[in-house]
Amino acid sequence: MKRFATALACLLAAGGSVAVGEVLPVGVEGPPSIAEFAITYERSGGLRPKPYRLAIRPGRHGTLTTEGALDKRSHTVRFRVTRAKVERLRDALERADFGTVGTPDAGVCADCYVYAIRYEGHEVVFGDGSMPKRLRETVALLERLVAAHRPRH
């Protein structure tokens, strides 16, 4: 019992969380801790291309790189993501069961934006009209982060 209490204390001190009564199958890991959370979100294409790349790295370090439509110069903004926002993103990805989302057939759309999300070793790419329904919440959260940190140029 003492070992269990020590292991639980170490897990909680490291920023992990365990729900009461939660049991994971042997060899199956839960979602990453807030401190270990990492995701990449990109948008490209479109009629007036303004591509951007949002990355959240472990430690809640955010980077938004945008490119101007006319000048093609890139601008990078670095920021810290709040624990609450990382929790909401992580929870939305878990509800969507992100690791099982396949890349949909984008069809033909010359002027559509193309999005890519990479999380936990899995990537999903989709266009404006082919966004998987279960990723809508995640994309909305990511777009809010982009809007909050996009440089005005």
N, C-alpha and C positions, 0 to 999 in steps of 0.2 A: 504494500500500500504506500509505503514511503517513496518508492521509486516512481509510482504513478503520480503522486503529488508533486514530486520534483520535476518530472517530465512535463506535467501540465503547467507548472509555474514557469518553466523555461519557454514553453510555447507561447504563453500569454505575454511574457516579457518581450518576446521577439516580435510582437505585433500580430500574432495569429489570433484566430477566434475559433471557438468550438461551441456549437449550439448544444444546450443540455439535451441529452438523449441521442445526439447525432453519432451515428456509427458509420464509418466508411469501410467498404470492403477492403480486404488485404490487398495491397499493391495499388490501390486507387487513391490518388491525391485529390484534395479539395481545391477550391480556387486559390490563387496565390494570395498571400497576405497583402495588406495595404502597402507595406514597405517593399514588397517584391513585384507589385503590379507593373506590367509593361504592355503597351499597345501602340500600334502605328495605324494612322488613318490618313488616306490620301484622296484628293480629288484632282482630276485632270480632264482635259477635253472641254467641250462646250463651244457655243457660238463665239463668245468673247472669252477665250481661255484666261483664267486666273487660277492656275494650279496652286495647291498648297499641300503641305505635309505636316500633320500633327503627330508628335511622338511624346509618349509619357514613358519615362524610364523608371527603374526602381529608385525608391527614395522620393517619389512624387515629383520628379523633375520633368517639366513640360518644355517642349520646343515647338514653335510654330514657324515654319518657313513658307513664305508666300512669294509669288513671282508676279510682277506687274504685267498687265495686258499689253501695254505699248512699249515700255522701256526694257522689259525682260530682266530687270535687275531683281535679284532675290533679296528678301528682307527676313531676318531671323529675330524672333522674340523668345526670350527664355523666361520662364515663370515657374512658380511652385503651385501645384494642384492641391486643393484642400483634401483632407481625409474624407470628408463627406462626399465630394465629387467622385473620388476614386471608388468609394464604397458603392455609390449609385451606378457607376459604370460597370464595376465588377458584378454587381447583382443583376443588372440588365443583361450582361453577357451570359451569366449562368441561367437566367430565366429563358433566354433564347437558345440555350444549349448550343452555343457557338461552334463547338468542335464538330457538330454534326451538320452544320449548314453547308450546303453545296453551292458552288458558283452557278447561278442560273444562266440560261441561254439569254444573252443580252439582246439578241435580234439585231436589226439594222437601225441605227439611229446616228446619223452623221453629226448632229449638233448636241448630242446628249453629254452630260457629265458622266465620267466613269469614276467609281469609288473603289477603294481597296481597304480592307481592314485585316491586319495581322495581329493575332493574339494567341498566346500559348502554342506556338508552332503551327497554327492553322491560318490559312488566308482565304478570304472570300472577296471576289471581284464582281461588281454589278453596275449596271447603268441606271439612269434616272427611272426608267420604266420597269426595271426588273429587280428592284430592291426586295429581298425576302421580307415578308410581313413581320416575322419575328425579330428582325433587326431594326425596325423603325424606332423603337425606344432608344436603342444604343446610338443610332445615327443622330437622333435629335439631341442627345446629351453631348456627343462629340461636336456637333455643329454649334451648340451653345458655347463650348469651350473655344472653338475657332473664332466665333463672333466676338467673344469677350477679349481676345488677345490679338486680333488682326490689326496690323498697323494701318493707319489711315494714309494711303498714298495714291 
